[in-house]
Amino acid sequence: MSPRRIPTKGELLRLQRLYRTDKRIADVLGNGVTEHLVAYWRRKKGIAVYSFPKFSEKEIREIWDRFGDDFHAGMELGISKAAFYNWRRRYKITKKPEALKLEQLSLELNVPDRRRQRQSGTGRQTIVQKLLSQRTEKESVIPGESVEVEPDMVVVPDDADLVLTHFQQAGVTYVWNPNRIIIPLDAALSGNGPGATRAHKELRDFARRQQIRNLFDFGEGCPQQLVIEKGLVLPGHFCLASGSRSTSLGCLGAVMLAVDAESMSRVWATGKIQINVPETIRINITGRPPRGVFVRDVMQQIAAHLGASKVEGKVLEFYGAGVEQMSLSERITLCHLSAVPGARAAICPYDGTTRRYVNPRARRPFAPITADRDAEYTSEYSFDMNTMKPNAMISGRMESVVPVEELDGISIRQVFVGGITSGRFDDLKVVADIFKGKRVHPDVRCIIQPASRAIYLEALKKGLIRVFVEAGSIILNPGSLLMGARLPLLSADEKGLTTHFDPSFMVGEGALYQVSPATAAASALTGQITNPAGYVKV
């Protein structure tokens, strides 16, 4: 056996550039050389361990192909726009992603002829007007005009038992299209009395007979969250929902209008509905939220400023740099809370954020719709997030929105975090970061409910559920709160906080404040209403 020769410093450096790790260098040298021996030679010759780049070329290229934009790609990695640009230059990635090029080309090919629009008097349409005019094959429609349309999808998050009763009384045998009907049982009933079990069985049997595949049983999650994350409603869709909480799906660039149970039963039977084209209000949101301010604080302040008299029955379209920076999860909250002042629908226009969320989930092609550049709105309002503060809305009354700092020190006995407005992973992560290593105040009952089974699983995998349990929280199954009679209610002298849309489920005789997840979490630790700014990480 030939004697082992110790490599020179230059040889070790060359080997390190080629093979990087001590183990691979040892494998190349052979002759009984181990990685520990290579490490010993390095240290003796003053050679540092190989430093791997923080982000690999494959990772940077993959994120660039997904976003095609330095700012949003940098946000994905937690670095600045300039930093991501430098990483691209390092790996010589300069070309725009092919998928983005094709998408832009597709959008350009589908843009209507603007000259024809001007000649025919169109080209001043909002999103809901353009969507309804397409479905009626008209060049344009105007607010207040009555049109008959066929929806792309109908969701029955409320009163499914009443819808079924009306449908059966009409004597119709089959629904118009079983593939376009969604029935989530978690919030399907008009009541929760002794007849609930029988009503659920009738709905399950009906769905089986009619071959309605999109029936989601208990424990799957909030109806709107399921529809969004399963890709059942897509950008450019026109949809209907029973009940009043139908605005959240506008986060995808879709339009969903609420109808009563009798109207929904006629849609089940005929696939048509007669509606009046609603007016649209444009809302511009600019700036960046200060520490401790979240999208719930933003929308509650907007609702308090506008009031029901300006918004009720109208569609809200959200624009501005503030909206562009929001994640899809934040847009769901923004749109859903638009129902507080009585908006009939709320829409965040289709953009790159929507595309990245929808593309992996879409089950069929879709055609996004954007408002015309010179669209005519009933009114327009602008809001700057830079000036906003964490706030609370007392018992769902818009006129009662006040800054949290004015309520500082009010003792609370119960906190709820979850539901469609604040039960997604991003919201739970905010709470877990505040709770980590701490305990909920002994006088506070803290209840956590993920918005869907998929979110629950992600929270389990990422360790959030463990943090909640160790902090002393109660974890509920995903889904509706109509089964909430088993939740502890507030007595006459107690106060509580909730992030849920509807405060009535846990009020009892006490007072309830609707707040952001961060405010709820910080207050749960202190036992009193607390400004979350000092608890939120930068």
C-alpha positions in Angstrom: 0.0 0.0 0.0 1.5 3.3 -1.1 2.0 5.9 1.6 -0.8 8.5 1.9 0.3 11.9 0.5 -1.1 15.0 2.2 -2.5 17.4 -0.5 -1.0 20.8 -0.7 -3.1 23.9 0.2 -3.6 24.7 -3.5 -4.8 21.2 -4.2 -7.2 21.3 -1.3 -8.6 24.6 -2.5 -9.1 23.2 -6.1 -10.8 20.1 -4.7 -13.1 22.3 -2.5 -14.1 24.4 -5.5 -15.0 21.2 -7.4 -16.5 19.0 -4.7 -17.4 21.5 -1.9 -17.9 19.2 1.0 -15.2 17.3 3.0 -17.0 14.0 2.5 -17.0 14.3 -1.3 -13.3 15.4 -1.3 -12.5 12.3 0.9 -14.3 10.1 -1.6 -12.3 11.5 -4.5 -9.0 11.1 -2.7 -9.7 7.5 -1.6 -6.9 5.5 -0.1 -8.6 5.4 3.3 -9.0 9.2 3.6 -12.1 10.2 5.7 -14.0 13.4 5.8 -12.7 14.1 9.4 -9.1 13.8 8.0 -9.9 16.3 5.2 -11.4 18.6 7.8 -8.2 18.3 9.9 -6.0 19.1 6.8 -8.2 22.2 6.1 -7.8 23.6 9.6 -4.0 23.0 9.6 -3.7 24.9 6.3 -6.2 27.7 7.2 -8.9 26.8 4.8 -12.5 27.6 5.9 -15.3 25.2 5.4 -17.1 25.7 2.1 -19.8 28.3 2.3 -22.9 27.4 0.3 -24.9 30.3 -1.1 -28.0 31.2 0.8 -30.1 30.6 -2.2 -29.3 28.1 -4.9 -29.6 28.9 -8.6 -32.4 26.4 -8.9 -34.3 28.1 -6.1 -33.9 31.6 -7.6 -34.8 30.4 -11.1 -37.9 28.6 -9.8 -39.2 31.7 -7.9 -38.4 33.9 -10.8 -40.4 31.7 -13.1 -43.4 31.8 -10.7 -43.4 35.6 -10.1 -41.5 37.2 -12.9 -41.1 40.3 -10.7 -38.2 41.2 -8.4 -40.4 42.8 -5.8 -42.8 39.9 -5.2 -40.1 37.3 -5.6 -38.0 39.1 -3.0 -41.1 39.1 -0.7 -41.4 35.4 -1.1 -37.8 34.9 0.1 -38.0 37.7 2.8 -35.5 39.9 1.0 -35.7 43.2 -0.8 -36.4 43.8 -4.5 -32.7 44.9 -5.0 -31.4 41.8 -3.2 -33.4 39.4 -5.4 -32.2 41.3 -8.5 -28.6 40.8 -7.4 -29.2 37.1 -6.9 -30.6 36.9 -10.4 -27.5 38.7 -11.8 -25.3 36.4 -9.9 -26.8 33.4 -11.7 -27.2 35.3 -15.0 -31.0 35.0 -15.0 -32.2 37.8 -17.2 -35.0 36.6 -19.4 -38.7 37.1 -18.5 -40.4 33.7 -17.7 -41.9 32.1 -20.7 -45.2 31.4 -18.9 -45.5 35.1 -18.1 -44.8 36.0 -21.7 -47.5 33.6 -22.9 -50.0 34.9 -20.4 -49.5 38.5 -21.4 -49.7 37.6 -25.0 -53.0 35.8 -24.3 -54.4 38.8 -22.5 -53.3 41.1 -25.4 -55.0 38.8 -27.9 -58.3 38.9 -25.9 -58.4 42.7 -25.4 -61.4 44.1 -27.3 -60.9 46.6 -30.0 -60.8 50.0 -28.2 -61.7 51.9 -31.4 -64.9 49.8 -31.7 -65.7 50.5 -28.0 -65.5 54.2 -28.4 -67.6 54.1 -31.6 -70.4 52.1 -29.9 -70.4 54.0 -26.7 -68.9 51.2 -24.5 -65.5 51.1 -22.9 -66.6 52.7 -19.6 -67.6 49.5 -17.8 -66.8 48.3 -14.3 -65.9 44.6 -13.7 -69.4 43.6 -12.8 -70.9 45.4 -15.8 -68.4 43.8 -18.2 -69.0 40.4 -16.7 -72.8 40.6 -17.0 -72.7 42.1 -20.5 -70.6 39.2 -21.6 -73.1 36.7 -20.2 -76.0 38.5 -21.8 -74.1 39.0 -25.1 -74.7 42.7 -25.0 -72.1 45.3 -25.8 -72.8 47.0 -22.4 -75.1 47.1 -19.5 -75.9 50.0 -17.1 -76.5 50.1 -13.4 -80.2 49.4 -12.6 -80.8 47.4 -15.8 -82.5 44.1 -15.4 -80.7 41.1 -17.0 -81.2 37.4 -17.1 -78.0 35.4 -16.6 -76.8 31.8 -16.0 -74.2 31.6 -13.1 -70.9 29.7 -13.4 -71.4 28.3 -9.9 -73.9 28.5 -7.1 -72.8 28.0 -3.4 -75.3 27.3 -0.6 -73.4 28.2 2.6 -76.7 29.2 4.3 -80.3 27.9 4.3 -79.7 24.8 2.2 -82.6 23.1 3.9 -84.9 25.9 2.8 -83.6 25.9 -0.7 -84.2 22.1 -0.9 -87.8 22.5 0.4 -88.6 25.2 -2.2 -87.0 23.0 -4.9 -89.1 20.0 -4.0 -92.3 22.1 -3.7 -91.8 23.3 -7.3 -92.1 19.7 -8.5 -88.9 19.7 -10.4 -87.1 16.3 -10.7 -83.6 17.2 -11.6 -81.3 20.2 -10.9 -80.1 22.2 -13.9 -76.4 21.3 -13.6 -75.1 19.2 -10.7 -71.5 20.2 -11.4 -72.2 23.8 -10.7 -73.8 23.4 -7.3 -71.7 23.5 -4.1 -73.3 22.4 -0.7 -71.1 22.8 2.4 -72.9 21.2 5.3 -70.9 23.0 8.0 -73.2 26.0 7.7 -76.0 24.7 5.6 -79.0 25.0 7.8 -81.4 27.8 8.7 -81.4 26.5 12.3 -79.7 24.1 14.6 -82.6 22.5 16.4 -83.7 18.8 16.7 -84.5 18.6 13.0 -81.0 19.4 12.0 -79.9 15.7 11.8 -82.9 14.9 9.6 -82.2 17.9 7.3 -78.6 16.9 6.9 -79.5 13.4 5.9 -82.0 14.8 3.3 -79.3 17.0 1.8 -76.8 14.1 1.6 -79.4 11.8 0.0 -80.5 14.6 -2.4 -76.8 15.3 -3.4 -76.3 11.5 -4.0 -79.4 11.2 -6.2 -78.7 14.3 -8.2 -74.9 13.4 -8.5 -73.8 16.7 -6.9 -70.2 16.0 -6.3 -69.3 19.2 -4.5 -71.0 18.4 -1.2 -68.6 19.0 1.8 -69.5 17.3 5.1 -68.8 18.5 8.6 -65.2 19.2 9.6 -64.0 20.2 6.1 -64.1 23.9 6.8 -65.8 27.3 6.2 -67.8 27.2 3.0 -66.1 30.2 1.3 -62.6 28.9 2.3 -63.3 25.5 0.7 -64.6 27.0 -2.5 -61.5 29.2 -2.8 -58.8 26.7 -1.9 -60.3 23.9 -4.0 -60.4 26.0 -7.2 -64.2 25.7 -7.7 -64.6 29.5 -8.3 -62.2 31.2 -10.7 -61.3 34.7 -11.9 -64.0 36.1 -14.2 -66.8 33.8 -12.8 -70.3 35.0 -12.0 -71.6 33.1 -9.0 -74.6 33.2 -6.6 -74.8 32.3 -2.9 -77.6 31.8 -0.5 -77.6 34.1 2.6 -75.7 37.4 2.9 -72.0 36.4 3.4 -71.1 36.2 -0.3 -68.4 38.9 -0.7 -65.2 36.9 0.1 -64.9 35.2 -3.3 -64.2 38.6 -4.9 -60.6 38.1 -3.8 -60.2 36.0 -6.9 -61.5 38.6 -9.3 -64.9 36.8 -9.4 -68.3 38.3 -8.7 -70.7 36.6 -6.3 -74.1 38.0 -5.4 -76.4 36.9 -2.6 -79.9 35.6 -3.2 -82.6 34.3 -0.9 -83.5 30.6 -0.6 -86.5 30.8 -2.9 -84.5 32.4 -5.7 -81.7 29.9 -5.2 -84.2 27.0 -5.6 -85.3 28.5 -9.0 -81.7 28.6 -10.1 -81.3 25.0 -9.1 -84.3 24.2 -11.3 -83.7 26.5 -14.4 -80.1 27.7 -14.2 -81.3 31.3 -14.8 -81.8 34.3 -12.6 -83.1 37.9 -13.2 -81.0 40.5 -11.5 -80.5 44.3 -11.6 -77.0 45.4 -12.5 -75.6 46.9 -9.2 -73.7 50.2 -8.9 -69.9 50.1 -8.2 -67.8 52.1 -5.8 -64.0 52.3 -6.3 -61.8 52.1 -3.2 -58.2 53.1 -3.5 -55.9 51.8 -0.7 -52.3 53.2 -0.5 -49.4 53.0 1.9 -48.1 50.2 4.1 -49.7 49.2 7.4 -47.7 50.3 10.5 -46.6 47.6 13.0 -49.6 46.0 14.6 -52.1 47.0 11.9 -53.6 44.2 9.8 -56.1 44.0 7.0 -59.0 43.7 9.5 -58.1 47.0 11.0 -57.9 48.5 7.5 -61.4 47.3 6.5 -63.1 48.2 9.8 -61.8 51.7 9.5 -63.0 51.9 5.8 -66.4 50.5 6.8 -66.7 53.0 9.7 -65.8 55.9 7.3 -68.2 54.9 4.5 -71.2 53.6 6.5 -74.1 51.6 5.2 -75.8 54.6 3.5 -73.0 54.9 1.0 -72.2 51.2 0.4 -75.4 49.1 0.9 -76.4 47.2 -2.2 -73.3 48.3 -4.2 -70.2 46.5 -5.4 -66.8 47.6 -4.1 -63.7 47.4 -6.4 -60.4 47.6 -4.5 -57.3 49.2 -6.1 -54.0 50.8 -5.1 -50.5 49.8 -4.0 -51.9 48.7 -0.7 -54.1 46.0 -2.3 -51.3 44.9 -4.7 -49.1 44.1 -1.7 -51.8 42.0 0.0 -51.6 38.3 -0.1 -54.6 36.3 -1.3 -55.4 35.4 2.4 -55.5 39.2 3.2 -57.7 39.8 0.2 -60.2 37.2 1.4 -60.5 39.1 4.7 -60.8 42.4 2.9 -63.6 41.2 0.6 -65.5 39.3 3.3 -65.6 42.2 5.7 -67.0 44.3 2.9 -70.3 42.8 3.9 -70.1 44.7 7.2 -71.3 48.0 5.6 -73.7 46.1 3.4 -71.8 45.7 0.1 -73.4 43.4 -2.3 -70.1 42.2 -3.7 -66.4 43.1 -3.4 -63.7 42.5 -5.9 -59.9 42.6 -6.0 -58.8 42.7 -9.6 -56.9 39.8 -11.1 -53.1 40.2 -10.9 -50.0 38.2 -10.4 -50.9 37.3 -6.8 -54.2 35.8 -8.0 -52.6 34.0 -10.8 -50.0 32.3 -8.6 -52.7 31.1 -6.2 -55.3 30.0 -8.8 -53.2 28.3 -11.5 -52.2 25.2 -9.4 -55.9 24.8 -8.3 -57.9 25.6 -11.4 -59.9 22.7 -12.7 -60.7 24.3 -16.0 -59.7 27.4 -18.1 -60.8 30.8 -17.0 -60.8 34.3 -18.4 -60.1 37.1 -16.0 -62.0 40.4 -16.4 -60.7 43.8 -15.6 -62.5 47.1 -15.5 -62.1 49.6 -18.4 -59.5 52.2 -17.9 -62.1 55.0 -17.8 -64.8 53.0 -16.1 -67.6 55.1 -14.5 -68.1 54.5 -10.8 -70.9 55.8 -8.6 -68.2 57.2 -6.2 -64.6 56.9 -5.4 -62.7 56.9 -2.0 -59.1 56.8 -1.0 -57.5 55.5 2.2 -53.9 55.6 3.4 -52.8 52.7 5.5 -49.8 54.6 6.9 -52.1 56.6 9.1 -54.2 53.7 10.4 -54.0 52.2 13.9 -55.2 48.9 15.4 -58.9 49.2 16.1 -61.9 47.3 17.5 -65.5 47.2 16.4 -68.0 46.8 19.3 -70.7 44.2 18.7 -70.6 44.6 14.9 -71.6 48.2 14.9 -69.7 50.2 12.3 -70.2 53.5 14.1 -68.5 52.0 17.1 -65.0 51.4 15.6 -62.4 52.9 17.9 -58.6 52.7 18.2 -57.5 49.8 20.5 -55.3 52.3 22.5 -58.6 54.0 23.7 -59.8 50.6 25.1 -56.5 49.8 26.7 -56.9 48.1 30.1 -60.5 46.8 29.6 -60.5 43.3 31.1 -61.6 40.4 28.9 -62.7 36.8 29.6 -62.8 35.2 26.2 -60.9 35.4 22.9 -61.8 33.7 19.6 -59.5 33.5 16.6 -60.6 31.8 13.4 -63.3 31.5 10.8 -63.3 32.8 7.3 -62.0 36.2 8.2 -59.0 35.1 10.3 -58.6 31.3 10.3 -56.0 30.9 7.5 -52.4 29.8 8.1 -51.1 33.4 7.9 -53.5 34.5 10.6 -52.7 31.5 12.8 -49.0 32.1 12.3 -49.3 35.7 13.6 -51.0 34.4 16.8 -48.5 31.5 17.2 -45.5 34.0 17.0 -47.1 36.1 19.8 -47.9 33.0 21.9 -44.6 31.1 21.5 -43.1 30.4 24.9 -45.9 32.2 26.8 -49.2 31.3 28.5 -52.7 32.7 28.0 -53.8 34.8 31.0 -55.5 32.4 33.5 -58.7 34.4 33.5 -59.1 34.2 29.6 -60.6 31.4 27.6 -58.8 31.4 24.2 -60.4 29.5 21.4 -58.7 28.8 18.0 -60.4 27.4 14.9 -58.6 26.9 11.6 -60.8 27.8 8.5 -60.4 24.4 6.8 -59.0 20.9 7.2 -56.1 21.7 4.9 -55.1 24.7 7.0 -55.4 22.6 10.2 -53.0 20.1 8.7 -50.5 22.8 7.7 -50.7 24.3 11.2 -50.1 20.8 12.6 -47.1 20.2 10.4 -45.5 23.6 11.1 -46.0 23.2 14.9 -48.6 26.0 15.4 -51.1 23.7 17.0 -48.5 22.6 19.6 -47.8 26.3 20.4 -51.5 27.0 20.9 -52.0 24.0 23.2 -48.9 24.7 25.2 -50.2 28.3 25.6 -53.4 27.0 27.1 -55.8 27.5 24.1 -58.8 25.4 23.1 -58.6 24.1 19.5 -61.8 23.6 17.5 -62.4 21.4 14.4 -62.5 23.4 11.2 -65.8 24.6 10.0 -68.9 26.5 11.0 -69.8 28.2 14.2 -73.5 27.3 14.0 -72.7 24.3 16.2 -71.2 26.9 18.7 -73.8 26.3 21.4 -71.2 24.2 23.1 -68.8 27.2 23.3 -68.7 29.1 26.5 -70.8 32.3 26.2 -70.2 35.7 27.9 -72.2 36.6 31.0 -73.6 40.0 31.5 -70.5 41.4 33.2 -68.0 39.8 30.8 -66.3 41.1 27.7 -64.6 39.2 24.9 -62.7 39.6 21.6 -63.3 37.8 18.3 -61.9 37.8 14.8 -65.0 36.1 13.4 -67.3 38.0 11.0 -70.5 37.3 13.0 -70.1 38.1 16.7 -73.5 36.7 17.7 -72.3 33.1 18.2 -70.5 33.8 21.5 -71.9 37.0 22.8 -74.4 35.7 25.3 -75.2 38.7 27.6 -71.8 40.3 27.5 -70.0 42.8 25.1 -67.9 41.6 22.2 -65.2 43.5 20.3 -64.2 42.5 16.8 -60.4 42.8 16.3 -57.4 41.5 14.3 -55.7 38.2 15.2 -52.7 40.2 16.6 -54.9 42.2 18.9 -56.7 39.1 20.0 -53.5 37.3 20.7 -51.8 40.1 22.6 -54.9 40.7 24.7 -55.3 36.9 25.5 -51.8 37.1 27.1 -52.5 40.1 29.2 -56.1 39.5 30.1 -57.1 43.0 28.9 -57.5 44.8 25.5 -53.9 45.4 24.4 -52.3 47.2 21.5 -50.4 44.5 19.6 -47.7 46.8 18.2 -45.2 45.7 20.9 -45.9 42.0 20.3 -45.6 41.8 16.6 -42.3 41.0 15.0 -41.0 43.5 12.4 
